[in-house]
Amino acid sequence: MRHVQSFAPIETADARILILGSMHGEASLRAGQYYAHPQNLFWRIMGELLGTDPGSPYEQRIQALKSARIALWDVLRSCRRKGSLDSNIDHESLVPNDFAAFFLNHPQITRVFFNGAKAEQCYRKHMQPVTGIESIEYLRLPSTSPANASLSYERKLDAWRAITTCA
């Protein structure tokens, strides 16, 4: 099993929304970019919601998130995992990111959206009891991963529209 580490958060001091994934897949780790797998729908969905081109350079997509006051991070700082699937994460190796400090530095965040079930499960088990912030609203959205083929793009996009109600 390979030891993997998350990237620094994409953030602005005035962020109001935080989107959390679990841990980067192999394509993202190789590219050094969030959601780099060509079949991951994250950037396509964000492009639709924010009115930006999902094919634009990575830095422009990041700027679109920041302009919309959306932060992006992973629940896990590190773990051991074979391949890219969340189901292959070694649960004994989980090290969560420091959300207590993150929320202290981002007091305007009022909503957290989980990109899939694994991100939500890890956060609720390891972090929510520690952060203790009751003013934050949490919502799990369907994973944008190509491994989540049970929902169509249209159904995923419809669920992800929840972000625009508070952006």
C-alpha positions as CSV (number, residue, x, y, z in Angstrom):
1,M,0.0,0.0,0.0
2,R,1.2,3.5,-0.9
3,H,1.3,6.3,1.7
4,V,-0.5,9.3,0.2
5,Q,-0.8,12.9,1.4
6,S,-3.4,15.6,0.6
7,F,-2.7,18.9,-1.0
8,A,-3.0,22.3,0.8
9,P,-6.5,23.7,0.8
10,I,-7.7,26.0,-1.9
11,E,-9.0,28.8,0.2
12,T,-9.7,32.5,0.7
13,A,-10.1,34.2,4.0
14,D,-13.7,35.1,3.1
15,A,-14.8,31.6,2.1
16,R,-18.4,30.8,3.0
17,I,-18.5,27.2,1.6
18,L,-16.1,24.3,2.1
19,I,-16.2,21.3,-0.3
20,L,-14.5,18.2,1.2
21,G,-13.3,15.1,-0.7
22,S,-11.7,12.1,1.1
23,M,-8.3,11.7,-0.5
24,H,-6.8,12.4,-4.0
25,G,-6.8,9.6,-6.5
26,E,-3.7,8.5,-8.5
27,A,-4.4,10.9,-11.4
28,S,-4.7,13.9,-9.1
29,L,-1.6,13.0,-7.2
30,R,0.4,12.6,-10.4
31,A,-0.9,16.0,-11.7
32,G,-0.7,17.8,-8.4
33,Q,-4.2,19.0,-8.9
34,Y,-7.6,18.4,-7.3
35,Y,-9.9,16.2,-9.4
36,A,-7.5,15.6,-12.2
37,H,-8.9,12.3,-13.5
38,P,-10.4,13.1,-16.9
39,Q,-13.7,11.3,-16.1
40,N,-14.2,12.9,-12.7
41,L,-17.2,15.3,-13.0
42,F,-16.1,17.8,-10.4
43,W,-14.8,20.5,-12.7
44,R,-17.6,20.0,-15.2
45,I,-20.2,20.4,-12.5
46,M,-18.4,23.4,-11.0
47,G,-18.2,25.0,-14.5
48,E,-21.9,24.6,-14.9
49,L,-22.7,26.0,-11.5
50,L,-20.2,28.9,-11.6
51,G,-20.6,29.7,-15.3
52,T,-17.0,28.9,-16.2
53,D,-15.3,26.7,-18.7
54,P,-14.4,23.4,-17.1
55,G,-11.6,23.0,-19.7
56,S,-9.9,26.2,-18.8
57,P,-6.4,26.1,-17.2
58,Y,-6.3,24.8,-13.6
59,E,-5.4,28.1,-12.1
60,Q,-8.5,29.7,-13.7
61,R,-10.7,27.0,-12.3
62,I,-9.2,27.6,-8.9
63,Q,-9.7,31.3,-9.2
64,A,-13.4,30.7,-10.1
65,L,-13.8,28.8,-6.8
66,K,-12.1,31.5,-4.9
67,S,-14.2,34.2,-6.5
68,A,-17.4,32.3,-5.5
69,R,-16.0,32.1,-1.9
70,I,-15.7,28.3,-2.1
71,A,-12.8,26.5,-0.4
72,L,-11.8,23.0,-1.4
73,W,-9.9,20.4,0.7
74,D,-9.8,16.8,1.8
75,V,-10.8,15.3,5.1
76,L,-7.7,13.2,5.2
77,R,-4.2,14.7,5.5
78,S,-2.7,11.3,4.9
79,C,-3.4,7.6,4.7
80,R,-2.3,4.3,3.1
81,R,-4.2,3.2,0.1
82,K,-3.7,0.9,-2.9
83,G,-4.9,2.6,-6.1
84,S,-7.5,5.3,-6.1
85,L,-10.6,3.8,-4.6
86,D,-11.8,5.1,-1.2
87,S,-12.7,1.5,-0.4
88,N,-9.0,0.6,-0.5
89,I,-8.0,3.1,2.2
90,D,-6.4,1.5,5.2
91,H,-8.6,2.7,8.1
92,E,-5.7,2.2,10.6
93,S,-3.6,4.8,8.7
94,L,-6.1,7.7,8.6
95,V,-4.7,11.1,9.7
96,P,-7.3,13.9,9.4
97,N,-6.6,17.5,8.4
98,D,-6.7,20.1,11.1
99,F,-10.2,21.4,10.8
100,A,-10.3,23.1,14.2
101,A,-7.6,25.5,13.0
102,F,-9.2,25.8,9.5
103,F,-12.6,26.8,10.8
104,L,-10.9,29.3,13.3
105,N,-9.2,30.9,10.3
106,H,-12.4,30.8,8.1
107,P,-15.2,31.9,10.5
108,Q,-17.5,32.8,7.6
109,I,-17.9,29.2,6.5
110,T,-21.4,28.2,7.2
111,R,-21.8,25.2,4.9
112,V,-19.7,22.1,4.3
113,F,-20.5,19.9,1.3
114,F,-19.0,16.3,1.2
115,N,-18.0,15.0,-2.2
116,G,-19.3,11.5,-1.6
117,A,-20.0,9.2,1.3
118,K,-16.4,8.4,2.3
119,A,-15.5,12.1,2.9
120,E,-18.6,12.4,5.1
121,Q,-18.0,9.2,7.0
122,C,-14.4,10.1,7.8
123,Y,-15.2,13.7,8.8
124,R,-18.1,12.7,11.1
125,K,-16.1,10.0,12.8
126,H,-12.8,11.8,13.2
127,M,-13.5,15.6,13.1
128,Q,-17.0,16.7,13.8
129,P,-16.8,15.8,17.5
130,V,-13.5,17.7,17.7
131,T,-14.6,20.9,15.9
132,G,-17.8,21.2,17.8
133,I,-19.1,24.0,15.6
134,E,-22.9,23.9,15.6
135,S,-23.5,26.8,13.3
136,I,-22.2,24.9,10.3
137,E,-24.6,23.0,8.0
138,Y,-23.4,19.8,6.5
139,L,-24.6,18.0,3.3
140,R,-23.4,15.0,1.5
141,L,-23.5,15.3,-2.3
142,P,-23.0,12.4,-4.7
143,S,-19.4,11.6,-5.5
144,T,-18.1,13.1,-8.7
145,S,-15.7,10.2,-9.1
146,P,-15.9,8.0,-12.1
147,A,-16.2,5.1,-9.7
148,N,-19.7,6.4,-8.8
149,A,-21.4,5.4,-12.0
150,S,-24.8,4.7,-10.4
151,L,-26.0,8.2,-11.0
152,S,-26.2,10.1,-14.3
153,Y,-24.4,13.4,-14.8
154,E,-27.8,15.2,-14.8
155,R,-28.7,13.7,-11.4
156,K,-25.3,14.6,-9.9
157,L,-25.5,18.1,-11.3
158,D,-29.0,18.5,-9.9
159,A,-27.9,17.5,-6.4
160,W,-24.8,19.7,-6.6
161,R,-27.0,22.8,-7.3
162,A,-27.4,23.0,-3.5
163,I,-24.1,24.8,-3.5
164,T,-25.5,27.7,-5.5
165,T,-28.3,28.3,-2.9
166,C,-25.7,29.7,-0.5
167,A,-22.8,30.9,-2.7
